[in-house]
Amino acid sequence: MKINDTFIILLALTVSYGTHASTAERLTPNGFGTLRIGTTLANLQQSGSMTLIRSTPHLSPDTSNNCQSFTIKDQSPALSVMVIDGVMARISLYKDETQNTAPTLQTETGLSLGDPEEWVHARYPNHLESEPHEYLGGSARYLTWWDKRNQRGIRYETGMNERITAIHAGGEAIFLLEACN
């Protein structure tokens, strides 16, 4: 085998591994990486694979009948996990106001915070529901793709500039407007 052949094989393996690794860490209606919609809070805490940080630390953690939000240690604070009745119901991406930058996390269709609304329509040419934004009005929208069979979906919020400001993935909790309300 020639040096050029070896280089091509190594390059192909590198590209293949890089592609696989990046798609494993994309937000889907079923979760993000090892965070899976439907996993219990107890299982998330026991796995030890990540440290959840309560968004409201003054309240005591409770795995019973309530709604809680968490961020993940060593992950952008823009990634938020919603737990309802002790079960992970939604994963959301928000602009990280503390760093004044948007995270580079993407959905399975390659969309990120800050992308134009037209890209959402292009990625979901069928079955995309569009509604006016409850608080912003004007050209701001909620753009939702919902899989009726699996009862999961992904919801994009756009601002007045018609760019993605938030992304929610999971079950029916993606329709909640104010975190747990």
Residue pairs with C-beta under 8 A, 6 or more apart in sequence:
23 108
24 33
25 32
25 33
25 105
26 32
26 105
26 106
26 107
26 108
26 110
27 91
27 93
27 105
27 106
27 107
27 108
27 154
27 167
27 169
28 107
28 108
28 154
28 169
29 37
29 145
29 147
29 150
29 152
29 153
29 154
29 169
29 170
30 36
30 37
30 150
30 152
30 169
31 37
31 39
31 88
31 91
31 169
31 170
32 79
32 91
32 105
32 169
34 47
34 49
34 50
35 44
35 50
35 72
35 81
35 88
35 91
36 88
37 88
37 89
37 90
37 91
37 152
37 169
37 170
37 171
38 87
38 88
38 171
39 87
39 88
40 63
40 86
40 87
40 88
41 52
41 61
41 63
41 68
41 83
41 86
41 87
41 88
42 63
42 86
44 50
44 52
44 88
45 52
50 72
50 73
50 75
51 72
51 73
51 74
52 70
52 71
52 72
52 73
52 81
53 70
53 71
53 72
53 73
54 61
54 68
54 69
54 70
55 68
55 69
55 70
55 71
55 80
56 68
56 69
59 68
61 68
62 68
63 83
63 86
64 85
64 86
65 85
65 86
66 84
66 85
66 180
67 82
67 83
67 84
67 85
67 179
67 180
68 82
68 83
68 180
69 80
69 81
69 82
69 83
69 179
69 180
70 80
70 81
70 83
71 77
71 79
71 80
71 81
72 79
72 81
76 96
76 103
76 105
77 96
77 98
78 93
78 94
78 95
78 96
78 102
78 103
78 105
78 113
79 91
79 92
79 93
79 103
79 105
80 91
80 92
80 93
80 94
81 88
81 90
81 91
81 92
82 88
82 89
82 90
82 91
82 92
82 170
82 173
82 176
82 179
82 180
83 89
84 173
84 180
88 170
89 170
89 171
89 172
89 173
90 168
90 169
90 170
90 171
90 173
90 174
90 176
91 168
91 169
91 170
92 166
92 167
92 168
92 169
93 103
93 105
93 113
93 166
93 167
93 168
94 113
94 165
94 166
95 101
95 102
95 113
95 114
95 165
95 166
96 102
96 103
102 112
102 113
102 114
103 112
103 113
104 112
105 112
105 113
106 112
107 154
107 167
107 169
109 123
109 124
110 123
111 119
111 120
111 123
111 156
111 164
111 167
112 164
113 164
113 165
113 166
113 167
114 163
114 164
115 163
115 164
116 162
116 163
116 164
117 141
117 143
117 156
117 158
117 162
117 163
117 164
118 162
120 128
120 143
120 156
120 158
120 164
121 128
121 143
124 143
124 145
127 145
127 146
128 143
128 144
128 145
129 142
129 143
129 144
129 145
129 146
130 141
130 142
130 143
130 144
131 141
131 142
131 144
132 140
132 141
132 142
133 140
133 141
133 142
133 157
133 158
133 159
134 142
134 177
135 177
136 159
136 160
138 160
139 158
139 160
139 162
140 157
140 158
140 159
140 160
140 162
141 157
141 158
141 162
142 155
142 156
142 157
142 158
143 155
143 156
143 157
143 158
144 153
144 154
144 155
144 156
144 174
144 175
145 153
145 154
145 155
146 152
146 153
147 153
151 171
151 172
152 169
152 170
152 171
153 169
153 170
153 174
154 167
154 168
154 169
154 174
155 167
155 168
155 169
155 174
155 175
156 164
156 166
156 167
157 164
157 165
157 166
157 167
157 168
158 164
158 165
159 165
168 174
